[in-house]
Amino acid sequence: MMPSVQLGVFQDRLGYRFGDPALLELALTHASTGNANYERLEFLGDRVLGLIIANQLYHIFPDESEGGLAKRHAALVCTETLAQIAQTIDLSEIVIASQAERASGGATQENLLADCMEAIIGGVYLDRGLEACDDLIAALWGERVFTMHQPPMDSKTSLQEWAQERKLPVPVYAIIKKEGPDHAPFFTVSATVRGFDPAQASGASRRAAEKEAARILLERLENI
């Protein structure tokens, strides 16, 4: 069980006090611990977040088309945005994960941070309902709701655009190695653009490893 002081400090950063702190602890617990984990709360929080953001956008932009609202919505609920918001409250510091998961950098991976954010929202919904979630999301998302209308560009997208600008085929990703148990795998992948040496990177998910390999390769290519 996590010390109540730690949970208290995190709730101050979050801007929300749980009536039932066990919900918060569950929302922070990764499957690698072998205990009850955040996955069910993540499922719930994903749907709650989607509804609240949709409702906010509907009222903030009364003249926007359905297509425009959909683009804004996608940008505000995507993994990259959720991970950015998680970083503003130092969520990675309090994630409850196995030593192996933390040693591999899993607690700082975008996917895990985004999942935890959704689980926290699911926990708040069970704790005090939709209105409390609305207040929390409005506070954490802040000006993003008004200004963001396209998803942040990640390293894989940037690398693909670099290749396309030079009329090269899209980058190719390959798994070099997969280690660890099923609940906490660790991937090593390569990213290749035709005509250039590949780059390798590792991560707690295939997507995270691909993004890091793309970042390394793009940085190298831009310095050629």
N, C-alpha and C positions, 0 to 999 in steps of 0.2 A: 504493500500500500504506500502511496506517495505521501510524504510529510505534508500536513495541512498548511504549513507555512509556505511551502513551494506552490501549492495550489492557490493559496490566497494571493501571493504576489502575481501569479499568472492571471488570475481573475481581475486584478487591478489593471493589468495591461490590456486585457480583453475588453474591459469596460462592462462586465456583466458578472453578477454574483449568483451562483447556482443555489437554489433552495435545497437541491439534492446533489452534493458534490460527487457522489458516486457516478453520476451521469458524465461529469467532466472527466473523471479518471478513466472511465470506459472509453470515452471519445479520444483519449490520448494513447490508448494501449494498442500496440501493433501486434499482428498475428505471430511475429517471431518469438514473443514471450511464451507462447504455448497456452496462454490464458484466454478468457473471454476478451474479445477485441472490438475495435471500432467499426467493423465492416457493416453491421446492420444499421448502426446510427448514420454511417456514411450514406447508405442507400436512402434513408429517410431525409437526411439533410440536403442531399442533392436535389430532391424533388421540392423541398421547402424553399431552398435558395432560388431554384428556377421560377417558382410561382411568384415569390416576392419581387425578384428583379423584373419579371414580366409586368407585374402590377405597377411598380414604380415607373418603368419606362412608358407604359400606357398613359399614365397621368402627366408625366413630365413633358412628353413630346406628343401633344394631341394632334398635331398635323403631320406626323411622320407616317410613311407607308409601312405596310406589314413587313416588306423586305428590309427596310431600314431598321425597324425595331428588332427584327430577327438578327441582323448583324451586330447591333449593339448588345443584344442579349448574349449572343455567342461569345463576344469579347469579354463580357463581365463575369461569365461563369466558367471560363476555360481554365485549364490546369495552371497556365502561366500566371493568370491574374490571382487565382486562389493562393498560389505559392508566394507571390509578391506580398499579398496581404498577411499571410502567415509569418513572413519574415519581419514585418513591421511590429509584430508582437512577440518576436523571438520564440516562436512556437517550437522550433527544433530543440531548444534547450530543455523542454519539459516532456517531449515525446517519450513514452515508456516502451522501450524496445530492448531486444536481447543485446548482449555485449557484441556478438558477431555482427548484428545489423548496424550497430553504431560504429564499430570498427571499420566497416565497409563504406561508411558515409551515408548509409541509408536514411538516417534521421534528418539529413539535410536535402534529400532528393525532392524535386518538385512534386512528383506523384504522391509521395507519402505526406508531404505538407498539405497538398490540396485535399487529399482524402481526410486528413485530420480536421481541416477547416470545415468540411462538409459534415463530419461526424459531430463537431462541436455545435453546429447549427441544428443538427438533429437532436442533440441533447438539450439545447435551449428550448426547442419546440416541445419536447416532452416535459420539460421543467416548468415552463410558463406560457406556452402557446405561441400562436402566430404573431401576435402583436409584439411580444418580446423579441422574436426573431427579426421582425421588420425594423425595430429600433436598433438592434445590434448591427444588422447589415447596413443600414443607412449610415451608422457611425463609422464602421470599418471601411466600407467602399467609398464613402465621402464623395469627393468631386468626380471620381471615376464615372459615376452614373451619368453625369452631365457631359463629360468630355470624351469618354472612350467609345469609339464606334467601329474599331477593328481590333482583332486579337493582337497582342504583342508578338513580334516576329522572333521565333526561336532560331537557334544556330542551324538546324537542319533546313529550315526554309531559306535562311540567308545563304547557305552553301549551295542550295539548288538554284537560287537566283544568280549567284556568281557563275555557276556552270552554264546556265541558260543564256546569260549575257554574252558568253563566249561561244555560243552554239555548240556546247558539249552535251553529251548525254547526262541524264540526271545521276546524281551520286548513287553509289551502290553500297549497301551495308551488309555485313556478314558476321555471324556469331563465330568467334574464334574459340570460345570456351564458356561453359556454364558450370558453375560449382555451387555447392551448398544444398541444403534441403529444399523441398518444394515450397515450403512456406516462407523461405528467406533465400531465394536464389541470388547468385552473383554472376553477372555477365561480363565477358570481355568481347568487344566487337571491333570491327574495322570499318572505316569509311574511306571510299575510294572515288576519285574523279579521274576519268580516263586520261592517261598521259602523265599522271602525277603519282608520286609515292603515297601509299595509304597512311592513315593515322589510326592508332588504336587507343581505346579507353575502356575503363571498367566502371560498373555501377550496379546498384541494387535492383535495377530493372533494365530490360533490354532497351526501352525508350531512353532512359537516363544515360545509359552507356553510349547509345547512338548520338545523342545530342552533344555529349562531351567530345566524342570522336570528331563530330562535325565541327565543333568549335575549334579544336586543335588544328584540324586540317585547314579550315578557313583562315585562321590566323597565319598559318604557314604560307598559304597561297597568296594572301594579300601582301605578304612581305617579300615576295619573289621579285 
